[in-house]
Each structure stands twice: as C-alpha cells, then as structure tokens.
Amino acid sequence: MRRFDGRVAFVTGAAHGIGRAIAVRLAAEGAAVVVADIDGEAAGALAHTLAERGGGALATHCDVRDREAVRSAVAAAATRFGRLDVLVNNVGVAGEWDFERTDDEEWARQADPTLQGTVRCVQEALPHLLHAPGGGSVVTIGSVNGLSAFGGEAYSAAKAALVSLTQNLALRYGRRGRDLLGAGPGWVRFNLVAPGTVRTRVWTEQGAERLAELEKLARQYPLGRVGEPEDIAAAVAFLASGDAAWITGAILPVDGGITAGHPTFFYDLP
Ligand SMILES: NC(=O)c1ccc[n+]([C@@H]2O[C@H](COP(=O)([O-])OP(=O)(O)OC[C@H]3O[C@@H](n4cnc5c(N)ncnc54)[C@H](O)[C@@H]3O)[C@@H](O)[C@H]2O)c1
C-alpha cells in the first residue's frame, strides 16, 4: 500500500521545477494528481507522462491570480476524481530585488500570486478538503526568505506572510478548532516547507552570471550543495501524508542547514 493510494492531490505551479517534482513524487506514491499551471502546454505534457505511468492525472490551465480560474480548476478536479485530499500551494513569484525600485505594481506582481494566490487556492479547495476521509492536508511552499533576511523585500514579505497564514489556518481548521467553531466534522492540516536555494530554471535558465551565483551559493550551504527539486518533494510528500497525521502548523526549513546559524562563525567562506 503506497502512502497516497486512492487520494487526490492538487498541485499549483506543477509544470516545472519544484512543483513538477512534487507532482511526480505524489503520483509515484499513488496519488491522482491535478497538474495546475499557467503553462497549460507543459501541464498537459506532465499529466500525459503521469497517466502513461499508470496514475490518475488531470492537467488544468490555471492562473492563481484569477479567482475564477482557480474555482473552475478545483471544480474540474472534483468532477473528475470525486474528492480532494491534498493541496500543494507551490506558485511563488520573485522579481525586482531592489527595495527602492519596487513600485506598487512590482510589489503586487510578486505578492499577488505568492500570497493571495495561495489564499484563493485554499478558499476554493477547502469545501473539498474538509470532506477528505482521512482529513485534508495543505502544504505551502514558502522560502528561507520568509524566515530570515536574505534580501528581496517584496518576495520575502509575501513568503513571511505565508508562515502566519499557515499557523492561523492550522488552528482554525484542526478538528478541535472546527469543533469550537461549531462547523462540522472535517479537519485540515496546514504545514509549510521553506526551501533554501533549489536548482530550477529560475537559476539555470537565466544566463551565465546567475549560474555562477548558484555555484557560489552552493559553497555557503552547510551541506555543501544547493537543493534539488526532489529534496523539496520528499518533505512535501511526508507532510501531506498520514505519516504526518499529528503535525499541523509546522514550518519546516528544507535548506541544507542555511537557517541553522551563520556559516561564517564556523568556517571561512571562499
Ligand atoms: N528555486 C529556488 O531557489 C526556490 C527557493 C525557495 C523557494 N522557492 C519557491 O518554490 C516555488 C517553485 O519555484 P521554482 O524554482 O520551481 O520555479 P519555476 O519557475 O521552475 O516553477 C514555477 C511554476 O509555477 C508556474 N506559475 C507561475 N506563475 C503562475 C501563476 N500565476 N499561476 C499558476 N502557475 C504559475 C510556472 O509556469 C512554473 O511551472 C516558488 O514558490 C518559489 O518561490 C524556490
């Protein structure tokens, strides 16, 4: 028996990078996966691959900035599979890193998909998650930028807000929280994974300078390397699964040790 046999997972931003690795991992562990992405073509290709491997898969062209698009993607998933057990909020958008050059429009360009996009997905998925037979589970992809200062105020503030959102929703939608609110039998666990630097196209497809930066960053990590998408997917699968049945409101750095302390206290960096 695999951990997600018979369960349905909705993964946003699932066509590339970390989201793709999460979709592949959950499918390998038995989940039917809804591949929700703004890149409909790549979402379709991944769903096709997952189906060829024998799993249930549905691609949906979904922009998390658009409430109606989220609503209809969740409805399509419920119609196709008849249930929703897991939501993974993986979409996050970084951009201008200079605070003084971050105008209102740029701030919203990063914050809206990252924070409000997550809120939209949770609100639309909740009615289904609350009926998940073993309890619903939401895992949100934050960042070490939401735990400590690494620059990029707009991106980091949105990621930090996801921490508070996760903790508040964990209390509100735990079984006890639901009982106190008099709102019925279902419950949903909310947890957040905070990755450090992960080797995806946001680093590898932005030119030689950015690639060099990635290699430089790798040397700063206590474990001596940056993360791979599969490192994040493994943690997400754990938190989404029954193995984490008594874990909610948790903020889990998956970061090669970078938030454990300051590396320069221990060794000279090149
Ligand atoms: N790569 C890193 O170093 C790193 C570090 C920490 C956290 N993260 C977080 O991990 C998550 C995934 O990042 P990644 O590196 O895999 O990026 P990526 O660009 O490889 O993948 C992002 C995916 O989201 C999709 N997407 C973008 N905007 C969307 C929208 N509005 N609606 C629906 N889908 C949309 C893209 O099409 C793509 O498939 C993000 O939340 C990011 O902030 C990444």
The ligand as an SDF file (V2000), in Angstrom:
LIG
                    3D

 44 48  0  0  0  0  0  0  0  0999 V2000
   14.2210   27.7220   -6.8480 N   0  0  0  0  0  0  0  0  0  0  0  0
   14.5570   28.2250   -5.6570 C   0  0  0  0  0  0  0  0  0  0  0  0
   15.7390   28.5290   -5.3670 O   0  0  0  0  0  0  0  0  0  0  0  0
   13.4870   28.4440   -4.6090 C   0  0  0  0  0  0  0  0  0  0  0  0
   13.8990   28.7150   -3.2940 C   0  0  0  0  0  0  0  0  0  0  0  0
   12.9310   28.9110   -2.3200 C   0  0  0  0  0  0  0  0  0  0  0  0
   11.5900   28.8270   -2.6380 C   0  0  0  0  0  0  0  0  0  0  0  0
   11.2310   28.5840   -3.9270 N   0  0  0  0  0  0  0  0  0  0  0  0
    9.7930   28.5490   -4.2280 C   0  0  0  0  0  0  0  0  0  0  0  0
    9.4610   27.3300   -4.8640 O   0  0  0  0  0  0  0  0  0  0  0  0
    8.3290   27.5180   -5.7020 C   0  0  0  0  0  0  0  0  0  0  0  0
    8.6100   26.9820   -7.0870 C   0  0  0  0  0  0  0  0  0  0  0  0
    9.7350   27.6470   -7.6400 O   0  0  0  0  0  0  0  0  0  0  0  0
   10.6070   27.0370   -8.8220 P   0  0  0  0  0  0  0  0  0  0  0  0
   12.0070   27.4300   -8.5730 O   0  0  0  0  0  0  0  0  0  0  0  0
   10.2650   25.6100   -9.0170 O   0  0  0  0  0  0  0  0  0  0  0  0
   10.0720   27.9230  -10.0680 O   0  0  0  0  0  0  0  0  0  0  0  0
    9.7420   27.5070  -11.5830 P   0  0  0  0  0  0  0  0  0  0  0  0
    9.7010   28.7780  -12.3490 O   0  0  0  0  0  0  0  0  0  0  0  0
   10.6610   26.4220  -12.0440 O   0  0  0  0  0  0  0  0  0  0  0  0
    8.2810   26.8980  -11.4840 O   0  0  0  0  0  0  0  0  0  0  0  0
    7.1950   27.7030  -11.1420 C   0  0  0  0  0  0  0  0  0  0  0  0
    5.9370   27.1340  -11.7700 C   0  0  0  0  0  0  0  0  0  0  0  0
    4.8260   27.9750  -11.4300 O   0  0  0  0  0  0  0  0  0  0  0  0
    4.1020   28.2960  -12.6200 C   0  0  0  0  0  0  0  0  0  0  0  0
    3.4330   29.5810  -12.4040 N   0  0  0  0  0  0  0  0  0  0  0  0
    3.9920   30.8110  -12.3440 C   0  0  0  0  0  0  0  0  0  0  0  0
    3.0620   31.7420  -12.1320 N   0  0  0  0  0  0  0  0  0  0  0  0
    1.8720   31.0810  -12.0530 C   0  0  0  0  0  0  0  0  0  0  0  0
    0.5420   31.5000  -11.8430 C   0  0  0  0  0  0  0  0  0  0  0  0
    0.2210   32.8010  -11.6930 N   0  0  0  0  0  0  0  0  0  0  0  0
   -0.4310   30.5690  -11.7890 N   0  0  0  0  0  0  0  0  0  0  0  0
   -0.1320   29.2560  -11.9830 C   0  0  0  0  0  0  0  0  0  0  0  0
    1.1180   28.8060  -12.1920 N   0  0  0  0  0  0  0  0  0  0  0  0
    2.1050   29.7020  -12.2260 C   0  0  0  0  0  0  0  0  0  0  0  0
    5.1330   28.3000  -13.7220 C   0  0  0  0  0  0  0  0  0  0  0  0
    4.5620   28.1430  -15.0180 O   0  0  0  0  0  0  0  0  0  0  0  0
    6.0060   27.1070  -13.2980 C   0  0  0  0  0  0  0  0  0  0  0  0
    5.5010   25.8850  -13.7810 O   0  0  0  0  0  0  0  0  0  0  0  0
    8.0220   29.0220   -5.6430 C   0  0  0  0  0  0  0  0  0  0  0  0
    7.0380   29.2680   -4.6670 O   0  0  0  0  0  0  0  0  0  0  0  0
    9.3260   29.6120   -5.2010 C   0  0  0  0  0  0  0  0  0  0  0  0
    9.1700   30.8620   -4.5630 O   0  0  0  0  0  0  0  0  0  0  0  0
   12.1300   28.3930   -4.9260 C   0  0  0  0  0  0  0  0  0  0  0  0
  1  2  1  0
  2  3  2  0
  2  4  1  0
  4  5  1  0
  4 44  2  0
  5  6  2  0
  6  7  1  0
  7  8  2  0
  8  9  1  0
  8 44  1  0
  9 10  1  0
  9 42  1  0
 10 11  1  0
 11 12  1  0
 11 40  1  0
 12 13  1  0
 13 14  1  0
 14 15  2  0
 14 16  1  0
 14 17  1  0
 17 18  1  0
 18 19  2  0
 18 20  1  0
 18 21  1  0
 21 22  1  0
 22 23  1  0
 23 24  1  0
 23 38  1  0
 24 25  1  0
 25 26  1  0
 25 36  1  0
 26 27  1  0
 26 35  1  0
 27 28  2  0
 28 29  1  0
 29 30  1  0
 29 35  2  0
 30 31  1  0
 30 32  2  0
 32 33  1  0
 33 34  2  0
 34 35  1  0
 36 37  1  0
 36 38  1  0
 38 39  1  0
 40 41  1  0
 40 42  1  0
 42 43  1  0
M  CHG  2   8   1  16  -1
M  END
$$$$
